[in-house]
Amino acid sequence: MLIVYIISLIIFGNDQSSNRIILDGSDIDIQYSQERLNNKIQQDNNIYDTVEVSSNPVINARSALVMDFETGTILYEKNAYRKRPMASTTKIMSAIIALENSDLDEEVLISGKAAGMSGSVMGLKKDSVVSMYDLLNGMLICSGNDAAVAIAEHIGGTVERFCEMMNDKAIEIGAFSTNFSNPHGLDAENHYTTAYDLAKITRYALKNPVFNEIVKKSEYYFNGRVLKSTNEMLSNYEGADGVKTGYTGLAGRCLVASATKNNMRFISVVLFCDTKNLRTSSSQKILDYSFNEYGRVHLLEKGRIAGSVKVDRSKSLPEVMVAVSEDLIAVLKHSERDKLYTRVSLPEKVMAPVRRGSVMGTISIFQGDKIIAETSLITIESAQKMELWDYFMNVVKKWLVLIH
């Protein structure tokens, strides 16, 4: 009889009343945990004063977009997915390729083609040798077309091969409506992007500390001369810290700007403005709108307990607690912060052993029907599996209780 009892425990586990089929990964709402999390989010949001919602800005730019640098959230858009020529904002991608495929102290031999470029130039001389770092500064600060060609020839071997590298990188970044025909942005066939793609490319570039440092500069000294930035926003907008201007006949006045205020950094893109003043005012208006209407919200903290999962055949714990694996932050309109709720998705039970740090499920933050943030739930405890000896000892203990 004792042997039969042991075998039944091994087959059915500790709870013989349960004979359900367990579907790993089945979703359930942990109501008590969800209510606590919803209340926490609401309490966090109540510390912010109500802000008057401003009307959408009226701007001259034919296409425009504002994106949050940290999260990639789109805060404002106007014709943001329409393909347009982008002039010298092209050089943002040229800089990405240079930074990822060369060293800053590399010496670059300047060709006659590079030295002979027209338009905005940094003044390179044929057969001179210039460092990659100097070329990057000249290309991004004073928009040197000569620097762009010198970089392209040095890294790609030819301008055409360099453009292939640019297009491959655009696809990698997710800028699928972009195509580059040259490294400088002068008008050319099949040379275009969208405001959305250009913001994505810029967000990627700004994560590189060298790029980030260069585009903040208002000037750079090269060969005894001062190269002045073409970016008027650096001196005309509080918190401005980048990025790149552009102008051609087909593209109009273009500007990718970056600004940091209230612990938030936003990227703005305006394509095809009629004048320099109008591209400045368009950029200022959409950045003002975004900073006034949006704020950063800390949704969940890393390590916050979000529920528990039952563990079958566990030697130590009948259930393990799970916690949020990372901080969740979002940029939201002030008027929409009270529309958030959470959903916790966990399996009903798992089998031992369970290791600490194992992914058990997800926690999602919704705004209406849209998920605005999501992360994994991980175990903060371990549960060891019961072995045959453990079952035997449990049976012996229960048997001793019965005979007494």
C-alpha angles and dihedrals in degrees: 000000000000091000092050090051092052093049092050091053092051092050100042103024127225095313107061091174090070115080098153123132107248115222108204111221096023109152123238132170113239095214101188092048093044092053091052091050093047090051091049092052091048091050091050091050093050091068089072120083118236111266124208109247111236125218120254111279120250108228139175096226114108091214128020144161141177120207131184108242097215101045104019090235114160110233102173134009140177119178084334095162099048114113114242139160110264106198116203095352078086086081091073088072092041088057092050091055091047095049093048097044106038145037121252093236095051113126116233123202109221114228127211089250092056094044091049097056117127132214119040110008139166092219105256120181125220114260092011120129119231130177120248089239092057090048093051091051092047092048097047102034105040093016096242112196088190090057091050092055093044090053092046094051093046096050103030099033086229133032089242094056090047090054089053088055090050092052093047089052092049090057091047091053092047098252094137097162094057132096130176124207096171139014098240107047103242111152112285139151115274093012109130148118140175130247088248095050092046091053090051091049091049093048089053092048094049090060087069106086094212093052090044091053096047098050091054092062121103092197144007132202116231127169093340094311133104115235108206123212117249090209107104092184091074090072100025104050129056112240095013111155106166170275145147142306132208142186137177134143093258098039098043119203111337132181136179108195136180128200135176124208136146091011091302130109119203130189117212127193126192120180126192109006119171098232140012091251091052093051088051094049092043090054092046093049097051092044092049090049092050096046092047097046103037135058138178116259125195101217102178136359124229110258097026111145110244104173144302140264126217115239121211120212092012119162094200117019130030089208139010127223119235128207140191110276098211143007113278116212130173138179109229140170111264089234094055103051094098092059096073128114136165137232123198116202117195138149113257091235142347135202123253138281100069120174124213110259095029116146109246104169146312140279118211131194113212132198103194105311094336125096107224097175137009138173143165127276113222133190118256093193138050127232120200122215119248113245128205091267091054091053090048092052092048090052092048091051092049091046091052090051091052096050092050 
